[in-house]
């Protein structure tokens, strides 16, 4: 894109796409709290919300990032890939994801463990730990959208990388696999779960995305605009959904 305004607007919109890291969170929570018949529709609705968030953001900010150039992209000739190309590309994508995800997940889960086990005088994962204190401090902000203190802590670590969200919940609750799914089903109802997924869908993707926005835009103000807008937008959408659902008796 030759137009800087168009590049900036595109960078503001792209993070709302539903990435594979977010999809892990949605699949896990959907499987834990929703019936099999409705689970696919729940995940599909989140895709629709991601499209709507991107389109609405573009409509709101296009007046601030005006562009007079026509939107033209040169496309290469399409050819059917060979089996070798498909295998190599598939291996490259899987390796890149596992390498990146494992690095972030290991570091993030260790950090979550430290926050949920210190100070040593507190009960592990209890309200007196550092994590519990952080969750309690931020709880008034997230209570109107139905997000508990435990989920608040998971969102904080999700800011580093969305792959950490489920791992942090496993550390916080001291459970994993089906046991964690069962505990979430007990602790949350479907309105809280969907509000949490909406917030996860819209708020800041991860630190690597923020770093990329900064390096590509070469503008700290634009980076902060993207960060603040996504957080505010996520809170408003979750608030409207959660309070609307409660007002209807759900």
VOPAGU-2260 file (C-alpha; in pm, 1 decimal, decimal comma):
REM VOPAGU-2260
SITE   aa  ch    i         X         Y         Z
SITE  UNK   A    0       0,0       0,0       0,0
SITE  UNK   A    1     155,9     328,3    -110,3
SITE  UNK   A    2     -74,3     542,6     104,2
SITE  UNK   A    3      44,1     577,4     464,3
SITE  UNK   A    4    -309,5     656,0     581,1
SITE  UNK   A    5    -439,3     336,1     425,6
SITE  UNK   A    6    -158,1     136,3     584,0
SITE  UNK   A    7    -234,4     279,1     927,2
SITE  UNK   A    8    -606,2     211,5     892,2
SITE  UNK   A    9    -530,9    -145,9     783,2
SITE  UNK   A   10    -302,7    -195,3    1083,5
SITE  UNK   A   11    -580,3     -71,0    1309,5
SITE  UNK   A   12    -829,7    -319,9    1163,9
SITE  UNK   A   13    -622,8    -637,1    1115,2
SITE  UNK   A   14    -580,1    -720,9    1489,6
SITE  UNK   A   15    -956,1    -783,9    1517,7
SITE  UNK   A   16    -925,4   -1095,4    1302,4
SITE  UNK   A   17    -979,3   -1418,5    1493,6
SITE  UNK   A   18    -634,2   -1578,1    1520,5
SITE  UNK   A   19    -549,8   -1939,6    1603,5
SITE  UNK   A   20    -438,6   -1845,2    1956,9
SITE  UNK   A   21    -777,3   -1693,6    2037,8
SITE  UNK   A   22    -950,7   -1989,8    1875,8
SITE  UNK   A   23    -786,9   -2224,0    2128,4
SITE  UNK   A   24    -947,6   -2028,4    2411,9
SITE  UNK   A   25   -1289,0   -2021,7    2244,4
SITE  UNK   A   26   -1291,6   -2392,8    2161,0
SITE  UNK   A   27   -1193,6   -2488,2    2517,3
SITE  UNK   A   28   -1451,3   -2266,0    2689,3
SITE  UNK   A   29   -1724,8   -2346,2    2437,8
SITE  UNK   A   30   -1671,7   -2718,6    2487,0
SITE  UNK   A   31   -1685,7   -2670,0    2865,2
SITE  UNK   A   32   -2004,1   -2461,6    2891,0
SITE  UNK   A   33   -2212,4   -2511,3    2578,4
SITE  UNK   A   34   -2402,2   -2810,1    2445,6
SITE  UNK   A   35   -2253,7   -2981,1    2139,1
SITE  UNK   A   36   -2546,1   -2868,6    1922,2
SITE  UNK   A   37   -2489,2   -2501,5    2001,9
SITE  UNK   A   38   -2107,9   -2502,2    2031,9
SITE  UNK   A   39   -2046,3   -2461,8    1658,3
SITE  UNK   A   40   -2290,0   -2170,1    1641,0
SITE  UNK   A   41   -2118,3   -2002,2    1937,5
SITE  UNK   A   42   -1776,7   -2017,2    1770,0
SITE  UNK   A   43   -1925,9   -1906,0    1436,4
SITE  UNK   A   44   -2091,6   -1608,4    1606,6
SITE  UNK   A   45   -1749,7   -1500,5    1738,0
SITE  UNK   A   46   -1621,7   -1496,7    1380,5
SITE  UNK   A   47   -1913,8   -1271,8    1291,2
SITE  UNK   A   48   -1829,3   -1043,0    1582,6
SITE  UNK   A   49   -1469,2   -1020,8    1461,7
SITE  UNK   A   50   -1590,1    -912,1    1116,2
SITE  UNK   A   51   -1826,1    -658,5    1270,1
SITE  UNK   A   52   -1552,2    -517,7    1497,1
SITE  UNK   A   53   -1316,4    -473,9    1202,3
SITE  UNK   A   54   -1579,7    -310,2     980,2
SITE  UNK   A   55   -1702,8     -78,1    1256,0
SITE  UNK   A   56   -1345,9      27,3    1339,5
SITE  UNK   A   57   -1278,0     103,0     973,3
SITE  UNK   A   58   -1595,9     310,2     944,7
SITE  UNK   A   59   -1517,8     510,1    1260,0
SITE  UNK   A   60   -1154,2     586,8    1181,4
SITE  UNK   A   61   -1160,0     625,7     802,8
SITE  UNK   A   62   -1230,9     997,7     844,7
SITE  UNK   A   63    -909,1    1035,2    1043,0
SITE  UNK   A   64    -702,5     828,3     797,5
SITE  UNK   A   65    -819,0     974,4     469,3
SITE  UNK   A   66    -692,7     825,9     146,8
SITE  UNK   A   67    -733,6     956,3    -207,0
SITE  UNK   A   68    -552,1     676,4    -387,7
SITE  UNK   A   69    -748,9     387,1    -539,6
SITE  UNK   A   70    -721,3      58,6    -356,8
SITE  UNK   A   71    -532,8    -153,1    -610,2
SITE  UNK   A   72    -324,3    -459,4    -531,3
SITE  UNK   A   73    -118,9    -645,3    -789,5
SITE  UNK   A   74    -197,3   -1015,8    -767,5
SITE  UNK   A   75      43,1   -1285,3    -890,3
SITE  UNK   A   76     -77,1   -1563,4   -1120,4
SITE  UNK   A   77    -232,1   -1844,5    -917,4
SITE  UNK   A   78    -101,4   -2197,0    -958,2
SITE  UNK   A   79    -195,9   -2518,1    -783,4
SITE  UNK   A   80      72,5   -2600,3    -521,9
SITE  UNK   A   81     274,2   -2919,1    -545,8
SITE  UNK   A   82     265,8   -3182,2    -272,6
SITE  UNK   A   83     620,6   -3084,9    -169,1
SITE  UNK   A   84     521,8   -2719,3    -132,7
SITE  UNK   A   85     217,1   -2810,0      77,6
SITE  UNK   A   86     418,9   -3036,6     308,4
SITE  UNK   A   87     699,9   -2781,9     352,7
SITE  UNK   A   88     456,9   -2494,3     412,4
SITE  UNK   A   89     251,9   -2701,0     657,0
SITE  UNK   A   90     565,4   -2806,3     845,3
SITE  UNK   A   91     691,9   -2448,1     856,7
SITE  UNK   A   92     361,1   -2315,7     997,2
SITE  UNK   A   93     332,4   -2592,1    1257,3
SITE  UNK   A   94     694,9   -2552,1    1366,0
SITE  UNK   A   95     662,8   -2174,7    1389,9
SITE  UNK   A   96     343,5   -2198,7    1595,4
SITE  UNK   A   97     472,3   -2469,7    1831,9
SITE  UNK   A   98     805,0   -2289,2    1880,2
SITE  UNK   A   99     639,0   -1954,7    1950,1
SITE  UNK   A  100     349,5   -2094,9    2153,6
SITE  UNK   A  101     564,9   -2321,3    2370,7
SITE  UNK   A  102     804,7   -2036,8    2450,2
SITE  UNK   A  103     528,4   -1798,5    2554,2
SITE  UNK   A  104     323,5   -2065,1    2731,9
SITE  UNK   A  105     615,7   -2192,5    2940,7
SITE  UNK   A  106     727,9   -1844,5    3043,0
SITE  UNK   A  107     372,0   -1729,4    3104,1
SITE  UNK   A  108     267,2   -2032,3    3307,8
SITE  UNK   A  109     580,5   -2005,9    3526,1
SITE  UNK   A  110     501,9   -1639,2    3586,7
SITE  UNK   A  111     140,3   -1724,8    3672,6
SITE  UNK   A  112     263,4   -1990,9    3916,1
SITE  UNK   A  113     485,3   -1735,3    4090,1
SITE  UNK   A  114     201,1   -1486,1    4122,7
SITE  UNK   A  115     -38,3   -1750,7    4254,5
SITE  UNK   A  116     207,9   -1897,0    4509,4
SITE  UNK   A  117     365,1   -1584,1    4657,0
SITE  UNK   A  118     385,8   -1458,1    4919,4
SITE  UNK   A  119     452,2   -1799,4    5069,5
SITE  UNK   A  120     231,9   -1723,1    5371,1
SITE  UNK   A  121     -79,1   -1712,7    5147,3
SITE  UNK   A  122    -287,1   -2010,0    5036,2
SITE  UNK   A  123    -183,5   -2103,8    4678,9
SITE  UNK   A  124    -408,8   -1933,1    4422,9
SITE  UNK   A  125    -596,0   -1767,8    4709,5
SITE  UNK   A  126    -708,4   -1406,2    4739,4
SITE  UNK   A  127    -400,8   -1310,4    4946,2
SITE  UNK   A  128    -149,9   -1404,7    4675,2
SITE  UNK   A  129      -8,4   -1144,4    4439,2
SITE  UNK   A  130    -238,6   -1269,3    4164,1
SITE  UNK   A  131    -538,6   -1255,1    4395,8
SITE  UNK   A  132    -452,8    -899,4    4496,0
SITE  UNK   A  133    -421,3    -792,4    4131,4
SITE  UNK   A  134    -751,9    -959,5    4046,9
SITE  UNK   A  135    -926,1    -794,5    4341,6
SITE  UNK   A  136    -785,2    -454,7    4247,1
SITE  UNK   A  137    -911,1    -481,1    3887,5
SITE  UNK   A  138   -1235,5    -661,0    3970,7
SITE  UNK   A  139   -1449,1    -340,8    3993,8
SITE  UNK   A  140   -1360,8    -268,1    3630,0
SITE  UNK   A  141   -1453,2    -616,2    3506,9
SITE  UNK   A  142   -1746,4    -692,5    3738,0
SITE  UNK   A  143   -1998,9    -500,5    3518,0
SITE  UNK   A  144   -1914,8    -734,0    3228,7
SITE  UNK   A  145   -1938,3   -1054,2    3435,2
SITE  UNK   A  146   -1568,7   -1138,7    3443,1
SITE  UNK   A  147   -1449,6   -1287,7    3772,0
SITE  UNK   A  148   -1120,1   -1215,0    3946,9
SITE  UNK   A  149    -973,4   -1544,0    3816,9
SITE  UNK   A  150   -1068,2   -1461,9    3459,5
SITE  UNK   A  151    -928,5   -1111,0    3505,7
SITE  UNK   A  152    -587,4   -1256,0    3588,6
SITE  UNK   A  153    -607,2   -1479,6    3279,6
SITE  UNK   A  154    -684,6   -1173,3    3065,1
SITE  UNK   A  155    -380,0    -993,6    3202,5
SITE  UNK   A  156    -155,2   -1279,6    3095,9
SITE  UNK   A  157    -345,7   -1303,9    2768,4
SITE  UNK   A  158    -209,4    -959,8    2690,4
SITE  UNK   A  159     134,4   -1121,7    2656,9
SITE  UNK   A  160       2,2   -1401,7    2434,5
SITE  UNK   A  161    -342,6   -1554,4    2402,0
SITE  UNK   A  162    -189,7   -1902,4    2418,7
SITE  UNK   A  163    -129,4   -1841,7    2791,0
SITE  UNK   A  164    -497,0   -1787,3    2884,5
SITE  UNK   A  165    -593,2   -2153,5    2928,1
SITE  UNK   A  166    -258,0   -2236,5    3091,1
SITE  UNK   A  167    -302,6   -1954,3    3341,0
SITE  UNK   A  168    -653,3   -2076,4    3428,0
SITE  UNK   A  169    -511,0   -2425,2    3485,0
SITE  UNK   A  170    -254,1   -2282,9    3729,4
SITE  UNK   A  171    -507,9   -2056,6    3904,0
SITE  UNK   A  172    -759,3   -2336,9    3960,0
SITE  UNK   A  173    -494,0   -2605,0    4007,4
SITE  UNK   A  174    -666,9   -2823,0    3748,0
SITE  UNK   A  175    -623,8   -2925,2    3386,4
SITE  UNK   A  176    -808,1   -3100,7    3106,3
SITE  UNK   A  177   -1158,5   -3223,9    3185,6
SITE  UNK   A  178   -1122,1   -3122,1    3550,5
SITE  UNK   A  179   -1062,5   -2760,4    3448,0
SITE  UNK   A  180   -1355,5   -2772,8    3206,6
SITE  UNK   A  181   -1580,2   -2902,0    3482,6
SITE  UNK   A  182   -1466,4   -2632,9    3724,8
SITE  UNK   A  183   -1532,1   -2357,3    3470,4
SITE  UNK   A  184   -1878,9   -2500,7    3407,9
SITE  UNK   A  185   -1946,9   -2475,6    3782,5
SITE  UNK   A  186   -1796,2   -2129,4    3833,2
SITE  UNK   A  187   -1947,7   -1959,6    3525,9
SITE  UNK   A  188   -2277,4   -1947,7    3344,3
SITE  UNK   A  189   -2304,6   -1914,3    2966,8
SITE  UNK   A  190   -2356,3   -1535,7    2978,9
SITE  UNK   A  191   -2031,5   -1483,1    3171,8
SITE  UNK   A  192   -1847,1   -1724,3    2944,7
SITE  UNK   A  193   -1966,0   -1553,7    2627,1
SITE  UNK   A  194   -1886,1   -1208,4    2769,8
SITE  UNK   A  195   -1534,8   -1330,8    2852,6
SITE  UNK   A  196   -1490,8   -1466,7    2500,7
SITE  UNK   A  197   -1614,0   -1140,5    2348,6
SITE  UNK   A  198   -1360,6    -945,4    2551,7
SITE  UNK   A  199   -1085,0   -1190,4    2457,6
SITE  UNK   A  200   -1183,7   -1159,6    2092,3
SITE  UNK   A  201   -1165,6    -779,7    2075,2
SITE  UNK   A  202    -907,3    -660,6    2327,2
SITE  UNK   A  203    -536,9    -625,2    2246,6
SITE  UNK   A  204    -417,0    -939,6    2066,0
SITE  UNK   A  205     -68,3    -976,5    2219,1
SITE  UNK   A  206     257,4    -795,7    2285,6
SITE  UNK   A  207     408,6    -910,6    1956,6
SITE  UNK   A  208     123,2    -740,8    1769,7
SITE  UNK   A  209     176,6    -418,4    1962,0
SITE  UNK   A  210     548,0    -434,1    1884,4
SITE  UNK   A  211     470,9    -488,6    1517,1
SITE  UNK   A  212     232,5    -192,1    1511,9
SITE  UNK   A  213     502,0      24,9    1665,8
SITE  UNK   A  214     773,7     -85,8    1423,6
SITE  UNK   A  215     554,5     -60,8    1112,9
SITE  UNK   A  216     390,6     271,9    1199,7
SITE  UNK   A  217     702,0     422,6    1363,2
SITE  UNK   A  218     461,6     618,8    1579,0
SITE  UNK   A  219     405,4     569,4    1952,8
SITE  UNK   A  220      77,9     763,1    1941,9
SITE  UNK   A  221     -66,8     523,3    1685,9
SITE  UNK   A  222      41,4     224,9    1894,4
SITE  UNK   A  223    -134,1     368,2    2201,8
SITE  UNK   A  224    -441,8     448,7    1992,9
SITE  UNK   A  225    -469,0      86,8    1882,6
SITE  UNK   A  226    -415,8     -39,5    2237,9
SITE  UNK   A  227    -665,1     194,5    2407,7
SITE  UNK   A  228    -927,7     158,9    2134,9
SITE  UNK   A  229    -925,8    -222,2    2145,5
SITE  UNK   A  230    -951,1    -227,4    2527,1
SITE  UNK   A  231   -1233,5      28,5    2538,1
SITE  UNK   A  232   -1417,1    -133,2    2247,8
SITE  UNK   A  233   -1391,5    -478,5    2409,5
SITE  UNK   A  234   -1525,9    -349,8    2741,1
SITE  UNK   A  235   -1821,0    -169,8    2579,9
SITE  UNK   A  236   -1921,2    -469,6    2365,6
SITE  UNK   A  237   -1898,6    -709,5    2661,1
SITE  UNK   A  238   -2088,1    -464,0    2881,9
SITE  UNK   A  239   -2373,6    -427,5    2632,6
SITE  UNK   A  240   -2398,5    -804,6    2587,5
SITE  UNK   A  241   -2370,7    -896,7    2956,0
SITE  UNK   A  242   -2604,6    -631,7    3092,6
SITE  UNK   A  243   -2849,1    -687,2    2806,0
SITE  UNK   A  244   -2858,3   -1061,2    2869,5
SITE  UNK   A  245   -2909,7   -1008,1    3243,2
SITE  UNK   A  246   -3188,1    -757,2    3176,2
SITE  UNK   A  247   -3362,2   -1021,7    2964,6
SITE  UNK   A  248   -3345,0   -1267,2    3254,6
SITE  UNK   A  249   -3055,0   -1489,0    3144,2
